[in-house]
Amino acid sequence: MKRIFLCIFLAFALSSSSADPLSAKAVQVEILYMNHGPVQASLREIREIFSGYGNGIAVSWYDFESEEGDSFMAKKGIRQHIPLIIWIEGKSKWRVGNKEVFFAGFPTGSGPTLFQGKWTMEDLRMALDQATGKK
């Protein structure tokens, strides 16, 4: 009888463990983007990075020029014309290494110079690694 009780207890404890990686909550990523030609290359690179996180991230895409995008911008307080902003767990600014990175505008070195941010795809990867606990 003690063995049955012990087996039932162990089965329950293992099945309800919060350390179970399958039950881990996906990191929320939101992207506001302009669906214009110059942004497409950056979006392809971002999708490629995201593909490395599988179910570890849940991505929501918002087209700047759609009704859904308008609602999202209102929710986030965005009023300016901007080609791209990325939020990870509700934050568009992340400490990456020894610098704070604002994931807005084109990544450094891509798109029109006037709209380039001061972030790289490697910065994005590092921020996602932090948020997801990926080593």
DSSP file with accessible surface (Angstrom, degrees, kcal/mol):
  #  RESIDUE AA STRUCTURE BP1 BP2  ACC     N-H-->O    O-->H-N    N-H-->O    O-->H-N    TCO  KAPPA ALPHA  PHI   PSI    X-CA   Y-CA   Z-CA
    1    1 A M     >        0   0  175      0, 0.0     4,-2.2     0, 0.0     5,-0.2   0.000 360.0 360.0 360.0 -39.9    0.0    0.0    0.0
    2    2 A K  H  >  +     0   0  188      1,-0.2     4,-2.6     2,-0.2     5,-0.2   0.875 360.0  53.1 -63.2 -38.1    2.9    2.4    0.8
    3    3 A R  H  > S+     0   0  210      2,-0.2     4,-2.9     1,-0.2    -1,-0.2   0.908 108.2  49.3 -63.4 -42.9    4.4    1.7   -2.6
    4    4 A I  H  > S+     0   0  102      2,-0.2     4,-2.6     1,-0.2     5,-0.2   0.936 112.5  48.1 -61.9 -45.8    1.2    2.6   -4.4
    5    5 A F  H  X S+     0   0  147     -4,-2.2     4,-2.6     2,-0.2    -2,-0.2   0.926 112.8  48.5 -60.0 -44.6    0.9    5.8   -2.4
    6    6 A L  H  X S+     0   0  102     -4,-2.6     4,-2.8     2,-0.2     5,-0.2   0.924 111.8  49.2 -63.4 -43.2    4.5    6.6   -3.1
    7    7 A C  H  X S+     0   0   83     -4,-2.9     4,-2.6     2,-0.2    -2,-0.2   0.918 112.2  47.8 -62.5 -43.8    4.1    5.9   -6.9
    8    8 A I  H  X S+     0   0  105     -4,-2.6     4,-2.4     2,-0.2     5,-0.2   0.934 112.9  48.8 -64.0 -43.6    1.0    8.1   -7.1
    9    9 A F  H  X S+     0   0  131     -4,-2.6     4,-2.8    -5,-0.2    -2,-0.2   0.935 113.0  47.0 -62.1 -45.9    2.7   10.9   -5.2
   10   10 A L  H  X S+     0   0   87     -4,-2.8     4,-2.7     2,-0.2     5,-0.3   0.913 111.7  50.7 -63.5 -42.3    5.8   10.7   -7.4
   11   11 A A  H  X S+     0   0   60     -4,-2.6     4,-2.1    -5,-0.2    -1,-0.2   0.925 113.2  45.9 -61.0 -43.8    3.6   10.6  -10.6
   12   12 A F  H  X S+     0   0  135     -4,-2.4     4,-1.6    -5,-0.2    -2,-0.2   0.938 113.1  49.5 -64.5 -45.3    1.7   13.7   -9.4
   13   13 A A  H  < S+     0   0   39     -4,-2.8     4,-0.4     1,-0.2    -2,-0.2   0.915 113.4  45.8 -63.2 -42.5    4.8   15.6   -8.4
   14   14 A L  H >< S+     0   0  133     -4,-2.7     3,-0.7     1,-0.2    -1,-0.2   0.882 112.5  50.1 -69.3 -36.5    6.5   14.9  -11.7
   15   15 A S  H 3< S+     0   0   88     -4,-2.1    -1,-0.2    -5,-0.3    -2,-0.2   0.767 115.2  42.3 -76.1 -21.2    3.5   15.8  -13.8
   16   16 A S  T 3< S+     0   0   71     -4,-1.6    -1,-0.2    -5,-0.2    -2,-0.2   0.337  81.2 132.8-106.7  10.3    2.9   19.1  -12.1
   17   17 A S    X   -     0   0   49     -3,-0.7     3,-1.1    -4,-0.4     6,-0.1  -0.377  48.8-152.1 -65.5 129.8    6.5   20.3  -11.8
   18   18 A S  T 3  S+     0   0  118      1,-0.2    -1,-0.2    -2,-0.1     5,-0.0   0.613  92.8  71.0 -77.0  -9.3    7.0   23.9  -12.9
   19   19 A A  T 3   +     0   0   83      5,-0.0    -1,-0.2     3,-0.0     5,-0.1   0.504  68.3 119.2 -82.6  -1.6   10.5   23.0  -13.9
   20   20 A D    X   -     0   0   57     -3,-1.1     3,-1.4     1,-0.2     4,-0.3  -0.484  59.5-149.7 -66.3 117.2    9.1   21.0  -16.8
   21   21 A P  G >  S+     0   0  107      0, 0.0     3,-0.9     0, 0.0    -1,-0.2   0.782  93.4  62.3 -64.3 -23.9   10.5   22.6  -20.0
   22   22 A L  G 3  S+     0   0  159      1,-0.2    -2,-0.1    -3,-0.0    -3,-0.0   0.759 103.7  48.7 -71.8 -22.2    7.5   21.7  -22.0
   23   23 A S  G <  S+     0   0   73     -3,-1.4    -1,-0.2    -6,-0.1    -3,-0.1   0.417  82.5 125.2 -96.6   1.5    5.3   23.8  -19.8
   24   24 A A    <   -     0   0   72     -3,-0.9     2,-0.3    -4,-0.3    -5,-0.0  -0.360  67.3-113.1 -62.2 139.7    7.5   26.9  -19.9
   25   25 A K        -     0   0  161      1,-0.1     2,-0.1    -2,-0.0    -1,-0.1  -0.553  31.1-115.4 -76.4 133.9    5.7   30.0  -21.1
   26   26 A A        -     0   0   25     -2,-0.3     2,-0.3     1,-0.1    31,-0.3  -0.414  29.7-109.9 -68.4 142.5    6.8   31.3  -24.5
   27   27 A V  E     -a   57   0A  11     29,-2.8    31,-3.0    -2,-0.1     2,-0.5  -0.582  34.0-124.8 -71.8 130.8    8.5   34.8  -24.5
   28   28 A Q  E     -a   58   0A  74     -2,-0.3    61,-3.7    29,-0.2     2,-0.4  -0.688  29.7-177.0 -84.4 126.7    6.2   37.3  -26.1
   29   29 A V  E     -aB  59  88A   0     29,-2.8    31,-2.6    -2,-0.5     2,-0.4  -0.991   3.3-170.5-124.9 129.3    7.7   39.2  -29.1
   30   30 A E  E     -aB  60  87A  26     57,-2.5    57,-3.1    -2,-0.4     2,-0.5  -0.976   1.6-167.1-122.4 136.4    5.7   42.0  -30.8
   31   31 A I  E     -aB  61  86A   0     29,-2.6    31,-3.1    -2,-0.4     2,-0.5  -0.986   9.4-167.7-128.6 124.5    6.8   43.6  -34.1
   32   32 A L  E     +aB  62  85A   0     53,-2.4    53,-2.3    -2,-0.5     2,-0.3  -0.944  28.5 165.6-103.5 124.9    5.5   46.8  -35.6
   33   33 A Y  E     -aB  63  84A  31     29,-2.5    31,-3.7    -2,-0.5     2,-0.5  -0.972  40.7-122.5-142.1 154.5    6.8   47.1  -39.2
   34   34 A M        -     0   0    5     49,-2.3     2,-1.9    -2,-0.3     5,-0.1  -0.886  25.4-137.4 -94.6 128.5    6.2   48.9  -42.4
   35   35 A N        +     0   0   82     -2,-0.5     2,-0.3     4,-0.1    28,-0.0  -0.373  59.7 128.6 -86.0  58.6    5.5   46.5  -45.2
   36   36 A H  S >> S-     0   0   69     -2,-1.9     3,-1.2    47,-0.1     4,-1.0  -0.806  71.9-105.3-113.1 157.8    7.7   48.4  -47.7
   37   37 A G  H >> S+     0   0   58     -2,-0.3     3,-1.0     1,-0.3     4,-0.6   0.855 114.4  55.4 -48.7 -50.4   10.5   47.1  -49.9
   38   38 A P  H 34 S+     0   0   79      0, 0.0     4,-0.4     0, 0.0    -1,-0.3   0.805 108.2  50.2 -60.9 -25.6   13.5   48.5  -47.9
   39   39 A V  H <> S+     0   0    3     -3,-1.2     4,-2.4     1,-0.2     3,-0.3   0.736  89.5  82.5 -83.6 -20.5   12.3   46.7  -44.7
   40   40 A Q  H <X S+     0   0   47     -4,-1.0     4,-2.4    -3,-1.0     5,-0.2   0.854  87.0  52.4 -58.0 -42.0   11.9   43.3  -46.3
   41   41 A A  H  X S+     0   0   46     -4,-0.6     4,-2.0    -3,-0.2    -1,-0.2   0.928 112.1  46.7 -61.7 -42.1   15.6   42.3  -46.1
   42   42 A S  H  > S+     0   0    2     -4,-0.4     4,-2.5    -3,-0.3    -2,-0.2   0.911 110.5  52.6 -65.7 -41.2   15.6   43.1  -42.3
   43   43 A L  H  X S+     0   0    0     -4,-2.4     4,-2.7     1,-0.2    -1,-0.2   0.895 107.4  52.3 -62.8 -39.0   12.3   41.2  -41.8
   44   44 A R  H  X S+     0   0  151     -4,-2.4     4,-2.1    -5,-0.2    -1,-0.2   0.930 110.8  47.5 -62.0 -43.6   13.7   38.1  -43.5
   45   45 A E  H  X S+     0   0   95     -4,-2.0     4,-2.2     2,-0.2    -2,-0.2   0.904 111.6  50.5 -63.7 -40.7   16.8   38.2  -41.2
   46   46 A I  H  X S+     0   0    0     -4,-2.5     4,-2.9     1,-0.2    -2,-0.2   0.927 109.5  50.2 -64.3 -44.1   14.6   38.7  -38.1
   47   47 A R  H  X S+     0   0  106     -4,-2.7     4,-1.9     1,-0.2    -1,-0.2   0.893 108.8  53.2 -60.8 -38.7   12.4   35.7  -39.2
   48   48 A E  H  X S+     0   0  138     -4,-2.1     4,-0.6     2,-0.2    -1,-0.2   0.925 110.3  46.6 -62.2 -44.5   15.5   33.6  -39.6
   49   49 A I  H >< S+     0   0    8     -4,-2.2     3,-1.5     1,-0.2    -2,-0.2   0.948 110.9  52.7 -61.5 -47.2   16.7   34.5  -36.1
   50   50 A F  H >< S+     0   0   16     -4,-2.9     3,-2.2     1,-0.3     4,-0.4   0.843  97.0  66.8 -58.5 -34.6   13.2   33.8  -34.7
   51   51 A S  H >< S+     0   0   78     -4,-1.9     3,-0.8     1,-0.3    -1,-0.3   0.779  91.3  64.1 -61.8 -22.3   13.2   30.3  -36.3
   52   52 A G  T << S+     0   0   46     -3,-1.5    -1,-0.3    -4,-0.6    -2,-0.2   0.530  97.8  55.6 -77.5  -4.1   16.0   29.3  -33.9
   53   53 A Y  T X  S-     0   0   21     -3,-2.2     3,-3.0     1,-0.2     4,-0.2   0.483  79.0-176.9-108.6  -3.9   13.8   29.7  -30.9
   54   54 A G  G X  S-     0   0   51     -3,-0.8     3,-1.0    -4,-0.4    -1,-0.2  -0.120  72.8  -9.3  47.8-128.6   10.9   27.4  -31.9
   55   55 A N  G 3  S+     0   0  160      1,-0.2    -1,-0.3     3,-0.1    -2,-0.0   0.401 116.4  90.8 -81.5   3.5    8.2   27.4  -29.4
   56   56 A G  G <  S+     0   0   31     -3,-3.0   -29,-2.8   -30,-0.1     2,-0.3   0.673  91.2  41.2 -73.2 -16.3   10.3   29.4  -27.0
   57   57 A I  E <   -a   27   0A  15     -3,-1.0     2,-0.5   -31,-0.3   -29,-0.2  -0.965  65.9-153.6-130.6 149.0    8.9   32.6  -28.4
   58   58 A A  E     -a   28   0A  34    -31,-3.0   -29,-2.8    -2,-0.3     2,-0.4  -0.985  22.4-158.6-119.7 115.0    5.4   33.7  -29.5
   59   59 A V  E     -a   29   0A  44     -2,-0.5     2,-0.5   -31,-0.2   -29,-0.2  -0.822  11.6-169.0-104.8 132.8    5.6   36.4  -32.2
   60   60 A S  E     -a   30   0A  40    -31,-2.6   -29,-2.6    -2,-0.4     2,-0.4  -0.984  11.4-155.4-117.2 127.8    2.9   38.9  -33.1
   61   61 A W  E     -a   31   0A  71     -2,-0.5     2,-0.5   -31,-0.2   -29,-0.2  -0.886   7.6-170.1-106.6 134.7    3.3   40.9  -36.3
   62   62 A Y  E     -a   32   0A  33    -31,-3.1   -29,-2.5    -2,-0.4     2,-0.5  -0.969  16.5-141.7-129.1 115.1    1.6   44.3  -36.8
   63   63 A D  E >   -a   33   0A  35     -2,-0.5     3,-2.1   -31,-0.2     6,-0.4  -0.630  14.2-138.2 -75.4 124.4    1.7   46.0  -40.2
   64   64 A F  T 3  S+     0   0   29    -31,-3.7   -30,-0.2    -2,-0.5    -1,-0.1   0.797 101.0  47.9 -51.3 -34.2    2.1   49.8  -39.6
   65   65 A E  T 3  S+     0   0  120    -32,-0.3    -1,-0.3     4,-0.1     2,-0.2   0.218  95.1  91.1-101.5  17.0   -0.5   50.6  -42.3
   66   66 A S  S <> S-     0   0   35     -3,-2.1     4,-2.5     1,-0.1     5,-0.1  -0.651  84.0-114.7-106.1 165.5   -3.3   48.2  -41.2
   67   67 A E  H  > S+     0   0  171     -2,-0.2     4,-2.3     2,-0.2     5,-0.2   0.910 120.9  51.3 -62.4 -41.0   -6.2   48.7  -38.9
   68   68 A E  H  > S+     0   0  122      1,-0.2     4,-2.4     2,-0.2    -1,-0.2   0.908 109.3  50.9 -62.2 -40.1   -4.7   46.2  -36.5
   69   69 A G  H  > S+     0   0    0     -6,-0.4     4,-2.9     2,-0.2    -2,-0.2   0.899 107.6  52.9 -63.6 -40.7   -1.4   48.1  -36.7
   70   70 A D  H  X S+     0   0   90     -4,-2.5     4,-2.3     2,-0.2    -2,-0.2   0.928 110.9  46.7 -59.6 -46.0   -3.2   51.4  -35.9
   71   71 A S  H  X S+     0   0   84     -4,-2.3     4,-2.3     2,-0.2    -2,-0.2   0.913 112.9  49.4 -62.8 -42.5   -4.8   49.8  -32.8
   72   72 A F  H  X S+     0   0    7     -4,-2.4     4,-2.2     2,-0.2    -2,-0.2   0.921 110.0  50.6 -64.2 -43.5   -1.5   48.4  -31.7
   73   73 A M  H  X>S+     0   0   19     -4,-2.9     5,-2.4     1,-0.2     4,-1.1   0.906 109.9  50.6 -62.0 -40.6    0.3   51.7  -32.2
   74   74 A A  H ><5S+     0   0   80     -4,-2.3     3,-0.5     1,-0.2    -1,-0.2   0.927 110.1  50.2 -62.0 -43.2   -2.4   53.4  -30.1
   75   75 A K  H 3<5S+     0   0  141     -4,-2.3    -2,-0.2     1,-0.2    -1,-0.2   0.888 116.6  41.0 -61.4 -38.7   -1.9   50.8  -27.4
   76   76 A K  H 3<5S-     0   0   57     -4,-2.2    -1,-0.2    -5,-0.1    -2,-0.2   0.516 111.5-118.4 -89.3  -7.4    1.9   51.3  -27.4
   77   77 A G  T <<5 +     0   0   34     -4,-1.1     2,-0.5    -3,-0.5    -3,-0.2   0.769  56.2 158.3  76.1  26.6    1.7   55.1  -27.7
   78   78 A I      < +     0   0   26     -5,-2.4    -1,-0.2    -6,-0.2    -2,-0.1  -0.734   8.1 154.5 -88.0 124.5    3.5   55.2  -31.1
   79   79 A R        +     0   0  221     -2,-0.5     2,-0.2     2,-0.0    -1,-0.1   0.500  45.6  85.7-123.1 -13.1    2.8   58.4  -33.0
   80   80 A Q  S    S-     0   0   98      1,-0.1     2,-0.7     0, 0.0    -2,-0.0  -0.513  85.0-101.8 -94.9 162.8    5.8   58.8  -35.3
   81   81 A H        +     0   0  116     -2,-0.2    -1,-0.1     2,-0.0    -2,-0.0  -0.716  55.0 160.4 -80.0 112.4    6.6   57.3  -38.7
   82   82 A I        -     0   0   19     -2,-0.7     3,-0.1     1,-0.1   -18,-0.1  -0.997  38.8-146.1-142.6 133.8    9.0   54.4  -37.9
   83   83 A P  S    S+     0   0    6      0, 0.0   -49,-2.3     0, 0.0     2,-0.3   0.798  79.6   3.5 -72.4 -25.6    9.9   51.4  -40.2
   84   84 A L  E     +B   33   0A   1    -51,-0.2    21,-3.1    22,-0.1     2,-0.3  -0.962  51.9 174.3-164.5 134.0   10.3   48.9  -37.4
   85   85 A I  E     -BC  32 104A   2    -53,-2.3   -53,-2.4    -2,-0.3     2,-0.4  -0.979  13.9-159.9-141.3 138.9   10.1   48.4  -33.6
   86   86 A I  E     -B   31   0A   0     17,-2.4     2,-0.4    -2,-0.3    17,-0.3  -0.973   2.5-166.1-121.4 129.9   10.5   45.1  -31.7
   87   87 A W  E     -B   30   0A  14    -57,-3.1   -57,-2.5    -2,-0.4     2,-0.5  -0.956   1.9-165.3-112.0 133.0    9.2   44.5  -28.2
   88   88 A I  E >  S-BD  29  91A   0      3,-2.8     3,-1.8    -2,-0.4   -59,-0.2  -0.984  82.2 -16.2-117.2 117.6   10.4   41.5  -26.2
   89   89 A E  T 3  S-     0   0   82    -61,-3.7    -1,-0.2    -2,-0.5   -60,-0.1   0.888 132.0 -51.7  52.2  41.4    8.2   40.8  -23.2
   90   90 A G  T 3  S+     0   0   43    -62,-0.3     2,-0.5     1,-0.2    -1,-0.3   0.440 118.4 106.8  82.6  -0.2    6.8   44.3  -23.6
   91   91 A K  B <   -D   88   0A 107     -3,-1.8    -3,-2.8     1,-0.1    -1,-0.2  -0.940  43.7-174.9-117.2 132.4   10.1   46.1  -23.7
   92   92 A S  S    S+     0   0   23     -2,-0.5    11,-2.8    -5,-0.3     2,-0.5   0.539  76.6  67.6 -96.1  -8.3   11.7   47.7  -26.8
   93   93 A K  E     +E  102   0B 105      9,-0.2     2,-0.4    -5,-0.1     9,-0.2  -0.950  64.0 174.6-113.8 131.2   14.9   48.5  -24.8
   94   94 A W  E     -E  101   0B  25      7,-2.5     7,-3.4    -2,-0.5     2,-0.7  -0.987  34.7-121.1-134.6 144.5   17.2   45.7  -23.6
   95   95 A R  E     -E  100   0B 137     -2,-0.4     2,-0.5     5,-0.2     5,-0.2  -0.774  34.5-178.5 -83.0 117.2   20.5   45.7  -21.8
   96   96 A V  E >   -E   99   0B   3      3,-3.0     3,-1.9    -2,-0.7     2,-0.3  -0.976  60.2 -44.4-121.2 112.9   22.8   43.7  -24.1
   97   97 A G  T 3  S-     0   0   54     -2,-0.5    -2,-0.0     1,-0.2    26,-0.0  -0.474 124.2 -23.0  64.0-124.9   26.3   43.2  -22.8
   98   98 A N  T 3  S+     0   0  150     -2,-0.3     2,-0.3    -3,-0.1    -1,-0.2   0.163 126.1  71.9-104.4  18.0   27.4   46.6  -21.5
   99   99 A K  E <  S-E   96   0B  90     -3,-1.9    -3,-3.0    -5,-0.0     2,-0.5  -0.945  74.9-123.9-132.7 154.7   25.0   48.7  -23.6
  100  100 A E  E     -E   95   0B 118     -2,-0.3     2,-0.4    -5,-0.2    -5,-0.2  -0.862  30.4-157.1 -94.3 130.1   21.3   49.5  -23.7
  101  101 A V  E     -E   94   0B   2     -7,-3.4    -7,-2.5    -2,-0.5     2,-0.6  -0.915   9.9-156.6-114.2 132.8   19.8   48.7  -27.1
  102  102 A F  E     -E   93   0B  87     -2,-0.4     2,-2.2    -9,-0.2    16,-0.4  -0.937  14.4-145.9-106.8 112.6   16.6   50.2  -28.5
  103  103 A F        +     0   0    0    -11,-2.8   -17,-2.4    -2,-0.6     2,-0.3  -0.479  56.6 118.6 -81.8  72.8   15.1   47.9  -31.1
  104  104 A A  B     +C   85   0A   7     -2,-2.2   -19,-0.2   -19,-0.2    14,-0.2  -0.990  56.4  10.5-139.2 146.7   13.7   50.6  -33.3
  105  105 A G  S    S-     0   0    6    -21,-3.1    11,-0.2    -2,-0.3     3,-0.1  -0.208 106.5 -33.1  79.6-176.3   14.4   51.6  -36.9
  106  106 A F  B    S-f  116   0C   6      9,-2.5    11,-3.9     6,-0.2    13,-0.3  -0.425  76.1 -95.7 -68.7 151.7   16.5   49.6  -39.3
  107  107 A P    >   -     0   0    6      0, 0.0     3,-2.1     0, 0.0    13,-0.2  -0.344  59.6 -77.5 -61.7 152.7   19.3   47.6  -37.9
  108  108 A T  T 3  S+     0   0   74     11,-3.3    13,-0.2     1,-0.3    10,-0.1  -0.256 120.1  20.7 -52.7 130.7   22.7   49.4  -38.1
  109  109 A G  T 3  S+     0   0   66      1,-0.2     2,-0.3     8,-0.2    -1,-0.3   0.426 108.3  89.2  89.2   0.3   24.0   49.2  -41.7
  110  110 A S  S <  S+     0   0   29     -3,-2.1    -1,-0.2     2,-0.1    -4,-0.1  -0.934  76.2   7.4-129.9 154.2   20.7   48.4  -43.4
  111  111 A G  S    S-     0   0   36     -2,-0.3     5,-0.1   -73,-0.1    -2,-0.1  -0.004 109.9 -20.8  71.4 179.7   18.0   50.6  -44.9
  112  112 A P    >   -     0   0   60      0, 0.0     3,-1.5     0, 0.0     4,-0.3  -0.348  62.5-127.0 -61.4 136.3   18.2   54.4  -45.3
  113  113 A T  G >  S+     0   0  119      1,-0.3     3,-1.6     2,-0.2    -4,-0.1   0.866 107.0  61.3 -53.3 -40.4   20.7   56.0  -43.0
  114  114 A L  G 3  S+     0   0  151      1,-0.3    -1,-0.3     0, 0.0    -3,-0.0   0.813 109.6  41.5 -59.1 -29.6   18.2   58.4  -41.7
  115  115 A F  G <  S+     0   0   76     -3,-1.5    -9,-2.5   -10,-0.1     2,-0.3   0.271  86.0 121.6-106.2  12.2   16.0   55.5  -40.3
  116  116 A Q  B <   -f  106   0C  58     -3,-1.6    -8,-0.1    -4,-0.3   -11,-0.1  -0.571  47.4-152.7 -78.5 136.9   18.8   53.3  -38.9
  117  117 A G        -     0   0   17    -11,-3.9     2,-0.3    -2,-0.3    -8,-0.2  -0.247  28.5-105.0 -89.1-173.3   18.7   52.4  -35.3
  118  118 A K  S    S+     0   0  182    -16,-0.4     2,-0.3   -14,-0.2   -16,-0.2  -0.468  85.5  93.7-113.8  57.3   21.7   51.6  -33.2
  119  119 A W        -     0   0    0    -13,-0.3   -11,-3.3    -2,-0.3     2,-0.3  -0.966  54.2-151.8-144.7 158.3   21.2   47.9  -33.0
  120  120 A T     >  -     0   0   51     -2,-0.3     4,-1.9   -13,-0.2     5,-0.1  -0.806  34.8-106.8-124.0 169.2   22.3   44.8  -34.8
  121  121 A M  H  > S+     0   0   22     -2,-0.3     4,-2.6     1,-0.2     5,-0.2   0.854 122.7  56.5 -64.6 -32.2   20.8   41.3  -35.5
  122  122 A E  H  > S+     0   0   95      2,-0.2     4,-2.7     1,-0.2    -1,-0.2   0.894 103.8  53.1 -66.7 -37.4   23.4   40.0  -33.0
  123  123 A D  H  > S+     0   0    9      2,-0.2     4,-2.4     1,-0.2    -2,-0.2   0.924 109.9  48.8 -59.0 -44.2   22.0   42.4  -30.4
  124  124 A L  H  X S+     0   0    0     -4,-1.9     4,-2.6     2,-0.2    -2,-0.2   0.937 111.0  49.3 -61.9 -46.3   18.5   41.0  -31.1
  125  125 A R  H  X S+     0   0   90     -4,-2.6     4,-2.5     1,-0.2    -2,-0.2   0.923 111.7  49.0 -59.8 -43.9   19.8   37.4  -30.8
  126  126 A M  H  X S+     0   0   65     -4,-2.7     4,-2.2     2,-0.2    -1,-0.2   0.903 110.7  49.9 -65.4 -39.7   21.5   38.2  -27.5
  127  127 A A  H  X S+     0   0    0     -4,-2.4     4,-2.7     2,-0.2    -1,-0.2   0.917 112.0  48.1 -64.4 -41.7   18.3   39.8  -26.1
  128  128 A L  H  X S+     0   0    0     -4,-2.6     4,-2.5     2,-0.2     6,-0.4   0.887 108.7  54.3 -66.5 -37.5   16.2   36.8  -27.1
  129  129 A D  H  X>S+     0   0   42     -4,-2.5     4,-1.4    -5,-0.2     5,-1.2   0.925 111.0  46.2 -59.8 -43.6   18.8   34.5  -25.6
  130  130 A Q  H  <5S+     0   0   96     -4,-2.2     3,-0.3     1,-0.2    -2,-0.2   0.942 114.1  47.3 -61.9 -48.6   18.4   36.4  -22.3
  131  131 A A  H  <5S+     0   0   28     -4,-2.7    -2,-0.2     1,-0.2    -1,-0.2   0.854 120.4  37.2 -65.6 -34.1   14.7   36.5  -22.4
  132  132 A T  H  <5S-     0   0   45     -4,-2.5    -1,-0.2    -5,-0.2    -2,-0.2   0.570 105.4-121.8 -94.4 -10.7   14.4   32.8  -23.2
  133  133 A G  T  <5 +     0   0   48     -4,-1.4     2,-0.2    -3,-0.3    -3,-0.2   0.671  54.1 162.0  75.3  18.7   17.2   31.6  -21.0
  134  134 A K      <       0   0   95     -5,-1.2    -1,-0.2    -6,-0.4    -2,-0.1  -0.524 360.0 360.0 -74.3 134.3   18.9   30.1  -24.1
  135  135 A K              0   0  225     -2,-0.2    -1,-0.1    -3,-0.1    -5,-0.0  -0.649 360.0 360.0 -91.8 360.0   22.6   29.4  -23.6
